[in-house]
Amino acid sequence: MSTLNLPLKPSLFSRPAWIGIVVCTVILGLLPILNLIFPAGHPLSISSYTIALIGKFMCYAMAALALDLVWGYTGILSLGHGVFFALGGYAHGMYLMRAIGHDGVYQSDLPDFMVFLNWKAYPWYWWMTEHFWFAMLLVVLVPGVLAFVFGYFAFRSRIKGVYFSIITQAMTFAFMLLFFRNDTGFGGNNGFTDFKRILGFTITAPSTKAVLYLVTLAFLLGSLLLCRAIVTSKLGRVLQGVRDSESRLMFIGYNPLWFKLFVWTLSAVLCGIAGALYVPQVGIINPSEMSPANSIEMVIWAAVGGRGSLLGPIIGAFTVNGLKSWFTAAFPDLWLYALGLIFILVTLFLPQGILGLIKKLKRQEKSDPSKEAA
């Protein structure tokens, strides 16, 4: 009888990995506290710019982690996760726009962009978005429902491989064109911006930014633990079976459709939450977040860090975006060439990414005969 070629006991994070996770969490958690306690110029002071930048990187890391769940462990390469990220951001962004109240330029009940475009009332799909809890519900439901419907028809039709990647890219491009239109109620080219309050607190206040940062850190850590629980369970072994040999999985009695649909929808929801956390920290959401290039960048983050490892995509997101921040300041016209070169070099020489390289070096160190003799 055929069996799944999977380990009987899935590997967990090693003890050094757990120590690294705890240390990084503590260090990241201390940064906003240092920003609040110490004034600018103090040796221990952390600038507000740094806090906002790292907060953005954590949102990207959460999106990369969500992508790794479907690509690294299930073998589904998505080039459209940018649309889920942006939809979560738009759902939260409309709440933030409505929280502006009469403090906009036109001092109207409607956001400034709607007044400018001669809207007379909110469209039906923005109903009740003045309530934070309802906006958060949309953050989860909108990407989740879209992913479920899209995934159901795609997976039921046995679309896979490069064909699935192409239609996900077409999906995000179609949504980008839709959101760029001025008559759809999404702000057109400019999107949503000029936020002033969140839950009654001034959004630009250092204390508010610190709370948003810490909430993002908590969600990133929670997402990591959730994904780890999934991939180390029996469900995770089935997902890896889908990745490694879907036909063999079907032969022994599993229906891959519902497993793929579950992990695809969960990944979209996590990506939407990452987008919702991104918007108040960056201060804007517009259709460019749905650009196919953004979705491809998510793939690069996962590949650079090491897909199929959970920690790798987080490392990749921080590494690539850190390089991007430096590169775009030093050589703004060359970043896209550098990004393409990074992806090519990683594909050719580091197929397992940064994390794979670290593991390889550790194995070589353990098997070094000179050290054993010493």
C-alpha positions as CSV (number, residue, x, y, z in Angstrom):
1,M,0.0,0.0,0.0
2,S,1.3,3.5,-0.8
3,T,2.1,5.8,2.1
4,L,3.0,9.4,2.4
5,N,6.7,10.0,2.2
6,L,6.7,12.2,5.3
7,P,8.5,12.0,8.7
8,L,6.6,10.2,11.4
9,K,7.5,12.9,13.9
10,P,7.6,16.4,12.3
11,S,10.6,18.5,13.3
12,L,10.1,21.4,15.6
13,F,12.1,24.6,16.1
14,S,15.5,23.7,17.7
15,R,16.4,25.0,21.1
16,P,18.7,27.7,19.6
17,A,15.8,28.7,17.4
18,W,13.4,29.1,20.4
19,I,16.1,31.1,22.2
20,G,16.5,33.3,19.2
21,I,12.7,33.9,18.9
22,V,12.5,34.9,22.6
23,V,15.5,37.2,22.4
24,C,14.3,38.9,19.2
25,T,10.8,39.3,20.7
26,V,12.2,40.9,23.8
27,I,14.5,43.2,21.9
28,L,11.7,44.3,19.5
29,G,9.3,44.8,22.4
30,L,11.8,47.1,24.1
31,L,12.3,49.4,21.2
32,P,9.0,51.4,21.5
33,I,9.5,51.7,25.2
34,L,13.0,53.2,24.7
35,N,11.4,55.6,22.2
36,L,8.9,56.8,24.8
37,I,11.3,57.0,27.8
38,F,14.4,58.6,26.3
39,P,14.5,62.0,24.5
40,A,16.0,62.4,21.1
41,G,19.8,62.6,21.3
42,H,20.1,60.2,24.2
43,P,22.3,57.1,23.5
44,L,19.4,54.7,24.2
45,S,16.8,56.7,22.3
46,I,15.1,55.0,19.4
47,S,13.6,57.4,16.8
48,S,10.0,57.4,15.8
49,Y,11.1,56.8,12.2
50,T,12.8,53.6,13.3
51,I,9.7,52.4,15.2
52,A,7.5,53.1,12.2
53,L,10.0,51.4,9.9
54,I,10.3,48.2,12.0
55,G,6.5,48.1,12.5
56,K,6.2,48.1,8.7
57,F,8.7,45.3,8.4
58,M,6.8,43.2,10.9
59,C,3.7,43.6,8.8
60,Y,5.6,42.5,5.7
61,A,7.1,39.6,7.7
62,M,3.5,38.4,8.7
63,A,2.5,38.6,5.0
64,A,5.6,36.5,4.0
65,L,4.8,34.0,6.7
66,A,1.2,33.7,5.4
67,L,2.6,33.1,1.9
68,D,5.1,30.5,3.2
69,L,2.2,28.5,4.6
70,V,0.7,27.9,1.1
71,W,3.9,28.0,-0.9
72,G,6.5,26.4,1.3
73,Y,4.3,23.8,2.9
74,T,1.6,23.1,0.4
75,G,3.4,23.9,-2.8
76,I,0.9,26.5,-4.0
77,L,2.8,29.5,-5.5
78,S,0.6,32.6,-5.3
79,L,1.5,35.7,-7.1
80,G,-1.6,37.5,-5.9
81,H,-1.2,37.8,-2.1
82,G,-0.9,41.5,-2.5
83,V,-4.6,41.8,-3.1
84,F,-5.4,40.2,0.3
85,F,-2.9,42.5,2.0
86,A,-4.5,45.5,0.4
87,L,-8.1,44.5,1.1
88,G,-7.4,44.2,4.8
89,G,-5.7,47.6,4.6
90,Y,-8.7,49.2,2.8
91,A,-11.2,47.7,5.3
92,H,-9.3,49.3,8.2
93,G,-8.5,52.4,6.2
94,M,-12.1,53.3,5.7
95,Y,-12.7,53.1,9.5
96,L,-9.8,55.5,9.9
97,M,-11.2,57.8,7.2
98,R,-14.5,57.9,9.0
99,A,-12.8,58.5,12.3
100,I,-11.5,61.8,10.9
101,G,-15.0,63.2,11.4
102,H,-15.3,66.9,10.5
103,D,-11.6,67.5,10.8
104,G,-11.1,67.1,7.0
105,V,-10.5,69.9,4.6
106,Y,-14.2,70.1,3.6
107,Q,-15.5,69.5,7.2
108,S,-18.1,67.1,5.8
109,D,-19.6,63.9,7.1
110,L,-18.0,62.2,4.1
111,P,-14.2,61.8,3.6
112,D,-12.5,64.5,1.6
113,F,-12.0,62.3,-1.5
114,M,-15.7,61.6,-1.7
115,V,-16.7,65.3,-1.4
116,F,-14.1,66.1,-4.1
117,L,-15.5,63.4,-6.4
118,N,-19.1,64.6,-5.7
119,W,-20.3,61.6,-3.8
120,K,-23.5,62.3,-1.8
121,A,-23.5,59.3,0.5
122,Y,-21.5,56.3,1.4
123,P,-21.9,53.3,-1.0
124,W,-23.5,50.2,0.5
125,Y,-20.2,48.3,0.9
126,W,-19.0,50.9,3.4
127,W,-22.0,50.4,5.6
128,M,-21.2,50.4,9.4
129,T,-17.5,51.0,8.8
130,E,-17.6,53.8,11.3
131,H,-17.6,51.0,13.9
132,F,-14.1,49.6,14.7
133,W,-15.4,46.1,15.5
134,F,-17.2,45.9,12.1
135,A,-14.2,47.2,10.2
136,M,-12.1,44.5,11.9
137,L,-14.7,41.9,10.9
138,L,-14.3,43.1,7.3
139,V,-10.5,42.8,7.6
140,V,-11.0,39.0,8.2
141,L,-14.1,38.4,6.0
142,V,-13.3,40.2,2.8
143,P,-9.9,38.5,2.1
144,G,-11.2,35.3,3.5
145,V,-14.4,35.1,1.4
146,L,-12.5,36.2,-1.8
147,A,-9.8,33.5,-1.2
148,F,-12.4,30.9,-0.4
149,V,-14.5,31.5,-3.6
150,F,-11.5,32.0,-5.8
151,G,-9.7,28.9,-4.3
152,Y,-12.8,26.7,-4.5
153,F,-13.2,27.1,-8.3
154,A,-9.5,27.0,-9.0
155,F,-8.7,23.9,-6.9
156,R,-11.9,22.1,-7.9
157,S,-10.8,22.6,-11.5
158,R,-7.4,21.1,-10.7
159,I,-5.6,24.3,-11.6
160,K,-2.1,24.1,-10.3
161,G,1.5,25.0,-10.9
162,V,2.4,27.9,-13.1
163,Y,-1.2,28.2,-14.3
164,F,-2.4,28.9,-10.8
165,S,0.3,31.5,-10.3
166,I,-0.7,33.3,-13.5
167,I,-4.4,33.5,-12.6
168,T,-3.6,34.8,-9.1
169,Q,-1.4,37.5,-10.7
170,A,-4.3,38.3,-13.1
171,M,-6.6,38.6,-10.1
172,T,-4.5,41.1,-8.2
173,F,-4.0,43.1,-11.4
174,A,-7.7,43.2,-12.0
175,F,-8.4,44.4,-8.5
176,M,-5.7,47.1,-8.8
177,L,-7.4,48.5,-12.0
178,L,-10.7,48.5,-10.2
179,F,-9.5,50.3,-7.2
180,F,-7.7,52.9,-9.3
181,R,-11.1,54.1,-10.7
182,N,-12.5,57.2,-9.1
183,D,-16.1,56.1,-9.3
184,T,-15.7,53.0,-7.1
185,G,-15.5,54.7,-3.7
186,F,-11.9,53.6,-2.9
187,G,-10.2,56.9,-3.3
188,G,-8.7,56.3,-6.8
189,N,-5.0,56.9,-7.2
190,N,-4.6,58.5,-3.8
191,G,-6.4,55.9,-1.8
192,F,-7.0,56.6,1.9
193,T,-4.7,58.9,3.8
194,D,-4.5,61.8,6.3
195,F,-5.7,59.6,9.2
196,K,-6.1,61.4,12.5
197,R,-7.5,59.0,15.1
198,I,-7.9,55.4,16.0
199,L,-10.3,54.4,18.7
200,G,-10.3,58.1,19.8
201,F,-6.6,58.3,20.2
202,T,-4.4,60.6,18.1
203,I,-2.8,58.3,15.5
204,T,0.4,60.3,15.3
205,A,1.0,60.3,19.1
206,P,4.2,58.4,20.1
207,S,2.2,56.4,22.6
208,T,-0.4,55.4,20.0
209,K,2.4,54.4,17.6
210,A,4.0,52.3,20.3
211,V,0.8,50.4,21.0
212,L,0.3,49.8,17.3
213,Y,3.9,48.5,17.1
214,L,3.4,46.2,20.0
215,V,0.1,44.9,18.7
216,T,1.8,44.1,15.4
217,L,4.6,42.3,17.2
218,A,2.0,40.2,19.1
219,F,0.2,39.3,15.9
220,L,3.4,38.3,14.2
221,L,4.4,36.1,17.1
222,G,0.9,34.7,17.3
223,S,0.8,34.0,13.6
224,L,4.2,32.2,13.8
225,L,3.0,30.0,16.6
226,L,-0.3,29.2,14.8
227,C,1.5,28.3,11.6
228,R,3.9,26.1,13.6
229,A,1.0,24.3,15.3
230,I,-0.5,23.6,11.9
231,V,2.6,22.4,10.1
232,T,3.7,20.1,12.9
233,S,0.2,18.5,13.2
234,K,-1.3,15.7,11.2
235,L,-2.9,18.5,9.0
236,G,0.5,19.8,8.3
237,R,1.7,16.4,7.2
238,V,-1.2,16.2,4.8
239,L,-0.4,19.6,3.4
240,Q,3.2,18.5,2.8
241,G,1.7,15.5,1.1
242,V,-0.2,17.8,-1.2
243,R,3.1,19.6,-2.0
244,D,5.2,16.5,-2.5
245,S,2.8,14.1,-4.2
246,E,-0.8,15.1,-4.6
247,S,-1.7,12.1,-6.7
248,R,-0.4,9.7,-4.1
249,L,-2.4,11.5,-1.5
250,M,-5.5,11.1,-3.5
251,F,-4.7,7.4,-4.1
252,I,-4.7,6.6,-0.3
253,G,-8.1,8.3,0.1
254,Y,-7.6,12.0,0.9
255,N,-9.4,14.8,-1.0
256,P,-6.8,17.6,-1.4
257,L,-9.5,20.2,-2.3
258,W,-10.5,21.0,1.2
259,F,-7.0,20.9,2.7
260,K,-5.8,23.3,0.0
261,L,-8.8,25.5,0.4
262,F,-8.4,25.7,4.2
263,V,-4.7,26.7,4.1
264,W,-5.3,29.1,1.2
265,T,-8.1,30.9,3.0
266,L,-6.2,31.0,6.3
267,S,-3.2,32.4,4.5
268,A,-5.3,35.2,2.9
269,V,-6.8,36.1,6.3
270,L,-3.4,36.4,7.9
271,C,-2.3,38.6,5.0
272,G,-5.4,40.8,5.4
273,I,-4.6,41.2,9.1
274,A,-1.1,42.2,8.2
275,G,-2.5,44.8,5.8
276,A,-4.8,46.2,8.5
277,L,-1.9,46.6,10.9
278,Y,0.2,48.2,8.1
279,V,-2.2,51.0,7.3
280,P,-2.2,53.0,10.6
281,Q,1.5,52.8,10.9
282,V,2.4,53.9,7.4
283,G,-0.5,56.3,7.1
284,I,-1.7,55.5,3.7
285,I,-3.3,52.7,1.6
286,N,-3.7,53.0,-2.2
287,P,-4.1,50.6,-5.2
288,S,-0.3,50.4,-5.7
289,E,-0.3,47.9,-2.8
290,M,-2.1,45.5,-5.2
291,S,0.5,45.8,-7.8
292,P,1.7,42.4,-9.1
293,A,5.2,43.5,-8.3
294,N,4.3,43.7,-4.6
295,S,3.1,40.1,-4.7
296,I,6.3,39.0,-6.4
297,E,8.3,40.8,-3.7
298,M,6.5,38.7,-1.1
299,V,7.7,35.6,-3.0
300,I,11.3,37.0,-2.9
301,W,11.1,37.6,0.8
302,A,10.1,33.9,1.4
303,A,12.8,32.6,-1.1
304,V,15.6,34.7,0.4
305,G,14.9,33.7,3.9
306,G,14.1,30.1,3.1
307,R,10.7,28.9,2.2
308,G,9.2,25.9,4.1
309,S,10.7,26.9,7.4
310,L,8.4,29.6,8.9
311,L,11.3,31.5,10.4
312,G,12.9,31.9,6.9
313,P,10.2,34.2,5.4
314,I,10.4,36.5,8.5
315,I,14.2,36.7,8.2
316,G,13.8,37.3,4.4
317,A,11.2,40.1,4.9
318,F,13.4,42.0,7.3
319,T,16.6,41.4,5.3
320,V,15.2,42.4,1.9
321,N,13.2,45.4,3.2
322,G,16.2,46.5,5.2
323,L,18.3,46.5,2.1
324,K,15.6,48.2,0.2
325,S,15.5,51.1,2.7
326,W,19.2,51.6,2.5
327,F,19.4,51.0,-1.3
328,T,16.6,53.4,-2.2
329,A,18.2,56.1,-0.2
330,A,21.7,55.5,-1.6
331,F,20.9,54.4,-5.1
332,P,17.2,55.0,-5.7
333,D,17.3,54.1,-9.5
334,L,19.0,50.8,-9.0
335,W,16.9,49.0,-6.4
336,L,14.8,47.0,-8.9
337,Y,18.0,45.7,-10.6
338,A,19.4,44.8,-7.2
339,L,16.2,43.0,-6.2
340,G,16.2,41.0,-9.4
341,L,19.9,40.1,-8.9
342,I,19.2,39.0,-5.3
343,F,16.5,36.7,-6.5
344,I,18.6,35.2,-9.2
345,L,21.6,34.6,-6.9
346,V,19.4,33.1,-4.2
347,T,17.8,30.8,-6.7
348,L,21.1,29.6,-8.1
349,F,23.3,29.4,-5.0
350,L,21.0,29.5,-2.0
351,P,17.9,27.4,-2.9
352,Q,17.1,27.0,0.8
353,G,17.6,30.7,1.5
354,I,19.5,32.3,4.4
355,L,18.1,29.8,7.0
356,G,19.2,26.9,4.8
357,L,22.7,28.3,4.6
358,I,22.9,28.7,8.4
359,K,21.8,25.0,8.8
360,K,24.3,23.9,6.2
361,L,27.2,25.7,8.0
362,K,26.1,24.2,11.3
363,R,26.2,20.7,9.8
364,Q,29.6,21.3,8.3
365,E,30.9,22.6,11.6
366,K,29.6,19.5,13.4
367,S,31.2,17.1,10.9
368,D,34.5,19.0,10.7
369,P,37.1,16.2,11.5
370,S,39.7,18.7,12.7
371,K,37.4,20.0,15.4
372,E,36.5,16.4,16.4
373,A,40.2,15.6,16.8
374,A,40.7,18.7,18.9
